[in-house]
Amino acid sequence: MTRERPVQDVRPAASGEAPRPPRGPLVLGLMAFGFCFGLSLFLALGIWQVQRLGWKHDLIARVEARVHAAPAPAPDAAAWTASTPKEQEYRRVRLQGRWLTGQDTRVQAVTEAGPGRWLLRPLRRADGEIVLVNLGFLPEDAPPPPPAPGEIEVTGLLRLSEPGGGFLRRNDPAGGRWYSRDVEAIARHRNLAPAAAWFLDADAASAAQAGTPWPRGGLTVVRFRDNHLGYALTWFALALLVAGGAWRFALEEMRNRRRWRQRDPEPLDASPGNAGRRRG
């Protein structure tokens, strides 16, 4: 008598392969936290960039209005203290005083005219305050013009100090190497006191008072990087990808749990004589 071999359940899962066990609560909790954190982070960054976009457009509009306005009197120490630097930056102002001789500072510059230096010259106002005036661009081989005697008037844009130096290069006062228009450092090195916390970018007409081709004023570049819309779209796209990934993960997990519940074979005959054998 031939002994029958036990019949194995070889019925495939709906996907053609055995389903994996469902993920546990800990794994699901960690995955849910990761998706929620990523989605919240990218949405917050996108909203922040939209807010920055509005702020940047407002800044550009305000600066454009200041640059093309009629020159106003430059702020004195009291007016500067009563305001904020951002309220004063890029205002078109006029300044009166007398040049201080022998105190010029050259700051490295690269302009449309080529490499050279900014020529910064201190001007003492009637109240004693000293303001650094950027007379403009001076080629490396061009001598600076002598200061005009007597009381003079300069017009231009009020600019904020540029502390520290340039990219990967720090100012070296002892060596006479300046890579940024650091008002505080220049005033300290030249013993200029009391010095204003800002400097004046002279316009072309003021620089031409020297009666020489150089320095060339009016080269202030008023340009702001405005990439916030692109950044915002990037962050929102990443948030959309995270949301899509979470949705797909949830669908796959639900399908796998459904297959896992349906994986059990038909019950076997529990009688001792048919152990391991299907009924019927």
ROLUMRO-249101 format. One record per residue (C-alpha): residue in three letters; x, y, z. Coordinates in pm, whole numbers, padded with zeros to 5 digits, always signed. Last residue first. Layout:
N
ALAXYZ...
end
This chain:
280
GLY-01204+01588+00026ARG-01014+01721+00329ARG-00649+01797+00282ARG-00392+01557+00434GLY-00138+01642+00702ALA-00309+01418+00953ASN-00573+01217+00780GLY-00596+00918+01011PRO-00573+01128+01326SER-00870+01353+01221ALA-00779+01730+01201ASP-00864+01762+00837LEU-00661+02067+00716PRO-00791+02424+00710GLU-00770+02603+00372PRO-00446+02796+00346ASP-00372+03123+00535ARG-00244+03412+00308GLN-00558+03629+00320ARG-00464+03830+00629TRP-00112+03887+00489ARG-00253+03994+00154ARG-00464+04261+00329ARG-00167+04371+00537ASN+00044+04401+00221ARG-00220+04609+00047MET-00247+04843+00348GLU+00132+04884+00365GLU+00156+04952-00006LEU-00113+05219+00016ALA+00050+05387+00317PHE+00393+05391+00151ARG+00244+05540-00164TRP+00075+05817+00029ALA+00390+05891+00231GLY+00600+05907-00086GLY+00352+06143-00248ALA+00358+06370+00058VAL+00740+06366+00057LEU+00745+06448-00314LEU+00499+06733-00261ALA+00717+06875+00018LEU+01016+06854-00215ALA+00822+07047-00478PHE+00726+07307-00216TRP+01092+07350-00122THR+01198+07391-00486LEU+00914+07632-00563ALA+01017+07849-00267TYR+01383+07848-00372GLY+01291+07957-00724LEU+01070+08234-00589HIS+01343+08344-00347ASN+01610+08390-00611ASP+01621+08770-00598ARG+01983+08873-00560PHE+01998+09245-00501ARG+02162+09502-00724VAL+02254+09859-00651VAL+02602+09882-00798THR+02770+10205-00695LEU+02987+10327-00980GLY+02899+10696-00941GLY+03256+10804-00896ARG+03561+10778-01119PRO+03885+10870-00944TRP+04035+10961-01180PRO+03997+11166-01495THR+04129+11472-01307GLY+03958+11799-01206ALA+03906+11684-00847GLN+03547+11806-00872ALA+03479+11509-01101ALA+03427+11284-00798SER+03131+11495-00690ALA+02968+11482-01033ALA+03015+11104-01064ASP+02844+11028-00733ALA+03029+10984-00405ASP+02966+10664-00210LEU+02945+10796+00146PHE+03055+10598+00448TRP+02880+10476+00761ALA+02955+10445+01134ALA+03061+10810+01152ALA+03401+10884+01300PRO+03483+11081+01617ALA+03766+11025+01578LEU+03998+10923+01297ASN+04307+10752+01436ARG+04393+10615+01089HIS+04385+10249+01200ARG+04075+10304+01414ALA+03894+10489+01137ILE+03987+10217+00886ALA+03870+09939+01119GLU+03540+10111+01198VAL+03463+10196+00836ASP+03537+09854+00691ARG+03529+09925+00317SER+03640+09579+00214TYR+03956+09415+00083TRP+04215+09640+00247ARG+04585+09566+00238GLY+04799+09833+00401GLY+05021+09575+00569ALA+04934+09694+00919PRO+04568+09730+00823ASP+04538+09371+00696ASN+04176+09315+00596ARG+04079+08952+00580ARG+04075+08747+00263LEU+03866+08431+00210PHE+03601+08644+00031GLY+03664+09004+00122GLY+03727+09181+00450GLY+03586+09185+00800PRO+03342+09473+00818GLU+03163+09635+00522SER+03020+09957+00667LEU+02681+10080+00553ARG+02639+10311+00254LEU+02490+10658+00215LEU+02466+10735-00154GLY+02619+11043-00314THR+02668+11416-00285VAL+02982+11599-00180GLU+03013+11961-00076ILE+03341+12143-00019GLU+03480+12386+00237GLY+03840+12484+00180PRO+04115+12318-00018ALA+04059+12041-00273PRO+04238+11721-00178PRO+04519+11620-00413PRO+04424+11368-00684PRO+04519+11003-00628PRO+04790+10870-00860ALA+04679+10622-01129ASP+04882+10299-01165GLU+04639+10071-00981PRO+04333+10228-01139LEU+04116+10448-00913PHE+03744+10389-00866GLY+03535+10629-00664LEU+03555+10914-00415ASN+03450+10684-00133VAL+03397+10935+00146LEU+03480+10846+00504VAL+03293+11073+00744ILE+03455+11257+01034GLU+03242+11432+01298GLY+03373+11768+01413ASP+03039+11955+01405ALA+03144+12138+01087ARG+03214+11810+00911ARG+03555+11652+00866LEU+03594+11455+00544PRO+03803+11138+00529ARG+03918+11000+00191LEU+03844+10653+00055LEU+03979+10574-00292TRP+03839+10244-00420ARG+04112+10047-00585GLY+04193+09876-00916PRO+04080+09590-01131GLY+03889+09663-01453ALA+03670+09955-01563GLU+03359+09740-01522THR+03461+09709-01158VAL+03693+09507-00936ALA+03796+09681-00616GLN+04070+09661-00353VAL+04045+09935-00093ARG+04277+10234-00092THR+04285+10455+00215ASP+04363+10826+00212GLN+04469+10994+00537GLY+04741+11232+00419THR+04510+11532+00402LEU+04178+11565+00582TRP+03917+11707+00349ARG+03688+11985+00474GLY+03312+11966+00524GLN+02972+11942+00364LEU+02767+11629+00287ARG+02477+11569+00057VAL+02253+11264+00074ARG+02095+10999-00147ARG+01971+10729+00087TYR+02119+10387+00010GLU+02112+10278+00376GLN+01942+10518+00619GLU+01639+10317+00730LYS+01846+09998+00729PRO+02095+10159+00967THR+01821+10227+01222SER+01721+10575+01335ALA+01767+10786+01649THR+02139+10711+01665TRP+02190+10831+01307ALA+01993+11150+01372ALA+02206+11227+01679ALA+02536+11156+01501ASP+02447+11373+01203PRO+02242+11247+00913ALA+02339+11364+00562PRO+02123+11645+00431ALA+01889+11528+00152PRO+01978+11457-00210ALA+01677+11443-00448ALA+01539+11092-00485HIS+01659+10843-00747VAL+01855+10619-00512ARG+01595+10642-00237ALA+01303+10529-00454GLU+01504+10241-00596VAL+01604+10140-00244ARG+01243+10134-00126ALA+01125+09928-00425ILE+01412+09683-00389LEU+01342+09641-00018ASP+00971+09578-00080HIS+01059+09318-00342LYS+01301+09154-00099TRP+01045+09145+00186GLY+00780+08988-00038LEU+01026+08724-00158ARG+01143+08662+00198GLN+00784+08578+00294VAL+00762+08336+00002GLN+01097+08190+00110TRP+00964+08134+00462ILE+00654+07962+00322GLY+00876+07723+00126LEU+01098+07654+00425ALA+00794+07582+00641LEU+00649+07349+00378PHE+00981+07166+00347LEU+01010+07119+00724SER+00648+07016+00778LEU+00664+06754+00502GLY+00997+06619+00624PHE+00878+06599+00984CYS+00548+06436+00891PHE+00719+06179+00668GLY+00983+06099+00931PHE+00727+06077+01213ALA+00510+05841+01009MET+00812+05623+00930LEU+00913+05612+01296GLY+00560+05523+01406LEU+00529+05254+01141VAL+00860+05104+01249LEU+00756+05103+01614PRO+00407+04968+01541GLY+00542+04667+01352ARG+00559+04632+00979PRO+00331+04374+00823PRO+00486+04034+00749ARG+00609+03988+00394PRO+00373+03852+00136ALA+00462+03524-00039GLU+00508+03573-00409GLY+00284+03599-00715SER+00125+03929-00613ALA-00198+03769-00502ALA-00008+03521-00295PRO+00074+03185-00439ARG-00108+02860-00346VAL+00156+02603-00262ASP-00023+02447+00031GLN+00162+02121+00086VAL-00012+01781+00052PRO+00133+01525+00287ARG+00267+01219+00107GLU+00032+00923+00059ARG+00166+00589+00165THR+00146+00331-00107MET+00000+00000+00000
end
